[in-house]
C-alpha cells in the first residue's frame, strides 16, 4: 500500500506517455491539446482507497489553478444553471452543500489508460445528487435534451439527460474526507456512472440544457469516442518487482474494474493463458467501484512464467482478450507480466 509518511516521487504525465506512447498517441496528445498531468509511480500494490496525493491527474492545462480556496469560494464562485431558452439560476457553494449530501465510493479511469496502466483511482466522495441540482431548469418534456458542463479551465463536455438524472450521478465537493483538492476540481466536479474520466469535468462553472440528442466534448473534438461504457480491465500489481523463489508461496494481487457492471469473478493464468485459476476478491467490486483481488501462488516452479489476469463482470461477460489501444474508445486485452522464479 502507499506510505503516506513517505510519498513516492511524482512524474510528469509526459514521462508516463513516453512509456506507452504508441498506445495513446502521447506526443500528439501533448502537442495538440497541451494535456499534461501527473501520476505517481506504477503501483506494486494497491489500497482500496487511493490517497488524494496518489490519484492520477490528466488535464488540458496542467498549470491551471482555480484561484480560490475554501475561505474565498463563497464570494469567488457560483454555479450557473442555464435552462433551454436562457433561463438562469445561480447556486453558491453553501447552497450546494445545503442540499442532501451523499457519501459514496467511486472509481475514475482515464480513457487514455493502457491495459495495466496507472491512470485509474478509487476515492470516497461526498456530493449532492445531480438531479437535485438540475431540478430548477428541468423541462416537462426531457427526451430531446443533453446536459452540457462547462469548466473554469475551458473544458466542456455534454452527456445525455437520462444519465444526469440517474441516482448514481453527483456533483462532488469532497474527496476522501476533505474539500476537493485544487487539482482535482475544487470547488466542484462531476461524477457520472459508467463513463471514463474525459466525460466527468472538474472545476464546474456552468451546467446548461442543450436541445438535441448528440453529445460532444473537448476530447471528442480531438478524436475520442463520446458516451462509451467503461471496458472491463484487470491489472496485476504484485509481484512484478519482487523476487520469487521456487517452492516458496508468493502473493499475487491487483485490481479489477468494469464500471457500473461490477466485478463478479477474477482469474489468473500462470502459463500464458493455457489454464486459469480463481482469485479471491477481497474488497470492493460492486457497481462503479474497483475490486482488489489476490491469489496465493502456493508452489511456484523455477523458470519464466507469463502471468495474465482477466475478470467477469456482474452481467456474466468475460473480459475480452482482444488487444486494442486506447484510441478512440479505451484499451482492451489482458494485462500480462513476465516473472522469473529462481530455483
C-alpha positions as CSV (number, residue, x, y, z in Angstrom):
1,X,0.0,0.0,0.0
2,X,1.0,3.6,-0.4
3,X,3.0,5.0,2.5
4,X,1.5,8.4,3.4
5,X,4.5,9.2,5.5
6,X,7.0,8.9,2.6
7,X,5.1,9.7,-0.6
8,X,6.7,8.4,-3.8
9,X,8.2,10.7,-6.4
10,X,5.8,12.3,-8.8
11,X,6.4,12.0,-12.5
12,X,5.0,14.2,-15.3
13,X,2.3,12.5,-17.3
14,X,4.5,13.2,-20.3
15,X,7.0,10.7,-18.9
16,X,4.2,8.1,-18.5
17,X,3.1,8.7,-22.0
18,X,6.7,8.2,-23.1
19,X,6.5,4.7,-21.9
20,X,3.1,4.0,-23.5
21,X,3.3,6.5,-26.4
22,X,2.4,4.1,-29.1
23,X,-0.7,3.1,-27.2
24,X,-2.1,6.5,-26.5
25,X,-0.5,8.7,-29.2
26,X,1.2,10.6,-26.3
27,X,3.4,13.0,-28.3
28,X,0.4,14.2,-30.4
29,X,-1.7,14.4,-27.3
30,X,0.7,16.8,-25.6
31,X,1.4,18.9,-28.6
32,X,-2.1,19.3,-29.9
33,X,-4.0,19.5,-26.6
34,X,-1.5,20.8,-24.1
35,X,-2.7,17.8,-22.0
36,X,-0.1,17.2,-19.3
37,X,-0.8,15.7,-15.9
38,X,0.8,13.9,-13.1
39,X,0.7,10.4,-11.8
40,X,2.9,8.6,-9.2
41,X,5.0,5.5,-10.0
42,X,3.3,2.5,-11.4
43,X,1.9,0.7,-8.3
44,X,3.4,-2.5,-6.9
45,X,0.4,-3.0,-4.7
46,X,-2.9,-1.0,-4.4
47,X,-5.0,0.1,-1.5
48,X,-8.8,0.1,-1.9
49,X,-8.9,3.9,-1.4
50,X,-6.4,5.9,-3.4
51,X,-4.9,8.8,-1.4
52,X,-5.6,12.2,-2.9
53,X,-1.9,12.8,-3.5
54,X,-1.6,9.5,-5.4
55,X,-4.7,10.0,-7.5
56,X,-3.9,10.3,-11.2
57,X,-4.2,13.7,-12.9
58,X,-4.9,14.4,-16.6
59,X,-5.7,17.9,-17.7
60,X,-5.9,20.1,-20.8
61,X,-3.8,22.6,-18.8
62,X,-1.5,21.3,-16.1
63,X,-0.9,24.8,-14.8
64,X,-4.5,25.7,-14.3
65,X,-5.4,26.9,-10.8
66,X,-9.0,27.9,-9.9
67,X,-7.7,30.8,-7.9
68,X,-9.8,30.2,-4.8
69,X,-9.9,28.1,-1.7
70,X,-12.4,27.1,1.0
71,X,-12.1,30.6,2.6
72,X,-12.8,32.6,-0.6
73,X,-15.1,30.3,-2.6
74,X,-18.4,31.7,-1.3
75,X,-17.7,35.1,-2.8
76,X,-15.4,34.0,-5.7
77,X,-17.5,31.2,-7.3
78,X,-21.1,30.4,-8.3
79,X,-22.6,27.7,-10.4
80,X,-24.7,28.9,-13.3
81,X,-27.7,26.7,-14.3
82,X,-28.9,27.6,-17.8
83,X,-32.2,26.2,-19.0
84,X,-33.3,25.9,-22.6
85,X,-34.4,29.3,-23.8
86,X,-31.9,31.1,-21.5
87,X,-33.5,30.9,-18.0
88,X,-30.8,31.3,-15.4
89,X,-30.3,30.1,-11.8
90,X,-27.3,30.5,-9.6
91,X,-26.0,28.3,-6.8
92,X,-23.4,29.3,-4.3
93,X,-21.1,26.8,-2.7
94,X,-23.1,26.9,0.5
95,X,-26.3,26.3,-1.5
96,X,-24.8,23.1,-2.9
97,X,-23.6,21.9,0.4
98,X,-27.0,22.5,1.9
99,X,-28.6,20.0,-0.5
100,X,-28.9,16.4,0.6
101,X,-25.3,15.0,0.9
102,X,-24.4,11.5,-0.2
103,X,-21.2,9.7,0.6
104,X,-20.1,7.1,-1.9
105,X,-17.0,5.3,-3.2
106,X,-16.4,5.6,-6.9
107,X,-13.6,4.7,-9.3
108,X,-12.5,7.0,-12.1
109,X,-10.4,5.8,-15.0
110,X,-8.9,7.9,-17.8
111,X,-9.9,6.8,-21.3
112,X,-6.1,7.0,-22.2
113,X,-5.3,4.4,-19.6
114,X,-3.5,1.5,-21.4
115,X,-4.1,-2.1,-20.3
116,X,-2.4,-2.5,-16.9
117,X,-1.8,1.3,-16.7
118,X,-1.8,3.6,-13.7
119,X,-4.4,6.2,-14.8
120,X,-7.2,4.9,-12.5
121,X,-8.0,5.5,-8.9
122,X,-10.8,5.0,-6.3
123,X,-11.9,7.6,-3.8
124,X,-14.6,8.2,-1.2
125,X,-16.6,11.1,-2.4
126,X,-19.3,13.4,-0.9
127,X,-21.7,15.4,-3.0
128,X,-25.2,16.4,-4.0
129,X,-27.4,14.3,-6.3
130,X,-27.1,15.9,-9.8
131,X,-30.9,15.6,-10.4
132,X,-31.5,17.8,-7.3
133,X,-29.2,20.4,-8.7
134,X,-30.8,20.3,-12.1
135,X,-34.4,20.5,-10.8
136,X,-34.8,24.3,-11.3
137,X,-34.1,24.0,-15.0
138,X,-35.6,20.7,-16.0
139,X,-38.3,20.9,-18.7
140,X,-41.5,18.9,-18.6
141,X,-40.5,17.0,-21.7
142,X,-36.9,15.8,-21.4
143,X,-36.4,13.4,-24.2
144,X,-34.7,15.8,-26.6
145,X,-32.1,17.4,-24.4
146,X,-28.5,16.9,-23.4
147,X,-26.7,18.4,-20.5
148,X,-23.5,20.5,-21.2
149,X,-20.9,21.0,-18.5
150,X,-18.5,23.9,-18.8
151,X,-15.5,24.3,-16.6
152,X,-13.3,27.2,-15.4
153,X,-10.3,25.8,-17.4
154,X,-12.1,26.0,-20.7
155,X,-13.0,22.3,-20.7
156,X,-16.5,21.2,-21.8
157,X,-18.5,18.0,-22.2
158,X,-22.1,17.0,-22.7
159,X,-23.9,13.8,-21.7
160,X,-27.5,12.5,-22.0
161,X,-30.1,14.0,-19.7
162,X,-31.1,10.4,-18.7
163,X,-27.6,9.8,-17.3
164,X,-27.6,13.0,-15.4
165,X,-30.9,12.1,-13.7
166,X,-29.5,8.7,-12.6
167,X,-29.4,8.1,-8.8
168,X,-25.6,7.5,-9.4
169,X,-24.8,11.0,-10.8
170,X,-23.5,13.6,-8.4
171,X,-21.7,17.0,-8.1
172,X,-18.9,16.1,-5.7
173,X,-17.3,18.7,-3.4
174,X,-15.3,16.4,-1.1
175,X,-12.7,13.7,-1.8
176,X,-11.6,11.3,0.9
177,X,-13.0,13.4,3.7
178,X,-11.6,16.8,2.7
179,X,-12.8,19.5,0.3
180,X,-11.7,18.7,-3.3
181,X,-8.1,19.5,-3.8
182,X,-7.4,22.2,-6.2
183,X,-6.0,19.9,-8.9
184,X,-8.9,17.5,-8.5
185,X,-11.6,20.1,-9.3
186,X,-12.2,22.5,-6.4
187,X,-14.8,23.6,-5.8
188,X,-17.0,21.1,-7.6
189,X,-16.6,18.2,-10.1
190,X,-19.0,15.9,-11.8
191,X,-19.2,12.2,-11.0
192,X,-21.2,10.2,-13.6
193,X,-21.9,6.5,-13.8
194,X,-20.1,4.2,-16.3
195,X,-18.1,6.8,-18.1
196,X,-14.4,7.4,-18.5
197,X,-12.8,10.5,-16.8
198,X,-13.0,12.5,-20.0
199,X,-16.7,12.8,-19.5
200,X,-16.5,13.9,-15.8
201,X,-15.3,17.5,-15.8
202,X,-13.7,19.3,-12.8
203,X,-13.9,23.0,-11.8
204,X,-17.5,23.2,-13.0
205,X,-18.8,26.7,-13.6
206,X,-21.9,26.2,-15.7
207,X,-24.5,23.4,-16.4
208,X,-26.7,24.1,-19.4
209,X,-29.6,22.3,-21.1
210,X,-29.0,22.0,-24.9
211,X,-31.6,21.0,-27.4
212,X,-30.8,17.8,-29.3
213,X,-29.6,14.2,-28.6
214,X,-26.0,14.2,-29.8
215,X,-23.3,14.5,-27.1
216,X,-19.9,16.1,-27.6
217,X,-16.9,17.5,-25.7
218,X,-13.3,18.6,-25.8
219,X,-11.9,15.1,-26.3
220,X,-14.4,14.2,-28.9
221,X,-13.2,17.2,-30.9
222,X,-9.8,15.5,-30.7
223,X,-10.8,12.1,-32.0
224,X,-12.1,10.2,-29.0
225,X,-15.5,8.5,-28.8
226,X,-18.3,10.1,-26.7
227,X,-20.5,8.4,-24.2
228,X,-18.9,4.9,-24.3
229,X,-19.1,2.5,-21.4
230,X,-16.0,1.5,-19.4
231,X,-14.4,-1.6,-20.7
232,X,-13.6,-4.4,-18.2
233,X,-9.9,-4.2,-17.1
234,X,-7.8,-6.3,-14.7
235,X,-4.4,-5.3,-13.6
236,X,-1.6,-7.3,-11.9
237,X,0.2,-5.1,-9.3
238,X,2.2,-7.6,-7.4
239,X,4.8,-9.2,-7.8
240,X,6.4,-7.7,-11.0
241,X,9.4,-6.5,-9.0
242,X,9.7,-8.9,-6.1
243,X,11.9,-12.0,-6.0
244,X,10.1,-15.3,-6.3
245,X,11.7,-18.5,-5.2
246,X,10.6,-21.9,-6.4
247,X,8.6,-23.8,-3.8
248,X,8.0,-20.8,-1.6
249,X,4.5,-19.2,-1.5
250,X,4.1,-15.9,-3.2
251,X,1.1,-13.5,-3.1
252,X,-0.2,-12.0,-6.4
253,X,-2.6,-9.1,-6.3
254,X,-4.2,-6.3,-8.3
255,X,-7.3,-4.5,-9.3
256,X,-10.4,-5.3,-11.5
257,X,-12.9,-2.8,-12.8
258,X,-15.9,-3.0,-15.0
259,X,-17.8,0.3,-14.4
260,X,-21.4,0.0,-13.5
261,X,-21.5,-3.7,-14.3
262,X,-19.3,-4.5,-11.3
263,X,-16.9,-7.5,-10.9
264,X,-18.2,-11.0,-10.3
265,X,-15.0,-13.1,-10.8
266,X,-11.3,-12.6,-11.2
267,X,-9.0,-15.2,-12.7
268,X,-5.2,-15.5,-13.2
269,X,-3.2,-17.6,-15.5
270,X,0.4,-18.7,-14.6
271,X,1.1,-20.2,-18.0
272,X,0.3,-17.5,-20.6
273,X,-3.4,-18.3,-20.8
274,X,-3.3,-22.1,-21.2
275,X,-5.1,-22.5,-17.8
276,X,-6.9,-20.3,-15.3
277,X,-7.2,-20.2,-11.5
278,X,-9.8,-18.3,-9.5
279,X,-8.6,-15.4,-7.4
280,X,-10.1,-14.0,-4.2
281,X,-12.0,-10.7,-4.5
282,X,-11.0,-9.3,-1.1
283,X,-12.6,-5.8,-1.2
284,X,-14.9,-3.8,-3.5
285,X,-16.1,-4.9,-6.9
286,X,-19.6,-3.5,-6.6
287,X,-21.0,-1.4,-9.5
288,X,-18.9,1.7,-10.1
289,X,-16.1,0.6,-7.8
290,X,-12.9,-1.4,-8.5
291,X,-12.2,-4.6,-6.8
292,X,-9.0,-5.6,-5.0
293,X,-8.1,-9.2,-5.7
294,X,-5.4,-11.6,-4.5
295,X,-4.1,-15.1,-5.3
296,X,-1.8,-17.3,-3.2
297,X,0.7,-18.9,-5.5
298,X,1.4,-21.9,-3.3
299,X,4.2,-23.7,-5.2
300,X,5.9,-21.6,-7.9
301,X,8.1,-23.7,-10.2
302,X,11.5,-22.5,-11.4
303,X,11.7,-20.7,-14.7
304,X,10.0,-17.8,-16.6
305,X,6.2,-17.6,-16.1
306,X,3.8,-15.4,-18.1
307,X,1.1,-14.2,-15.8
308,X,-2.2,-13.0,-17.2
309,X,-5.4,-11.8,-15.5
310,X,-9.0,-11.4,-16.5
311,X,-12.3,-10.7,-15.0
312,X,-16.0,-11.5,-15.4
313,X,-18.4,-8.6,-14.9
314,X,-21.7,-8.6,-13.0
315,X,-23.6,-9.3,-16.2
316,X,-21.6,-12.5,-16.8
317,X,-19.4,-11.1,-19.6
318,X,-15.8,-12.4,-19.6
319,X,-13.2,-9.7,-20.3
320,X,-12.2,-9.7,-24.0
321,X,-8.7,-11.0,-24.8
322,X,-8.6,-8.8,-28.0
323,X,-5.8,-6.3,-27.5
324,X,-6.6,-2.8,-28.6
325,X,-5.1,0.6,-27.9
326,X,-6.8,3.5,-26.2
327,X,-7.9,5.2,-29.4
328,X,-10.8,6.0,-29.8
329,X,-12.9,4.3,-27.0
330,X,-10.5,2.9,-24.4
331,X,-8.0,0.0,-24.3
332,X,-8.8,-3.7,-24.1
333,X,-7.0,-7.0,-23.7
334,X,-5.3,-8.9,-20.9
335,X,-2.6,-7.4,-18.7
336,X,0.4,-9.8,-18.8
337,X,3.6,-9.8,-16.7
338,X,6.7,-11.9,-17.2
339,X,8.0,-13.3,-13.9
340,X,11.3,-15.1,-13.2
341,X,11.1,-17.8,-10.5
342,X,14.5,-18.6,-9.1
343,X,15.5,-22.1,-8.2
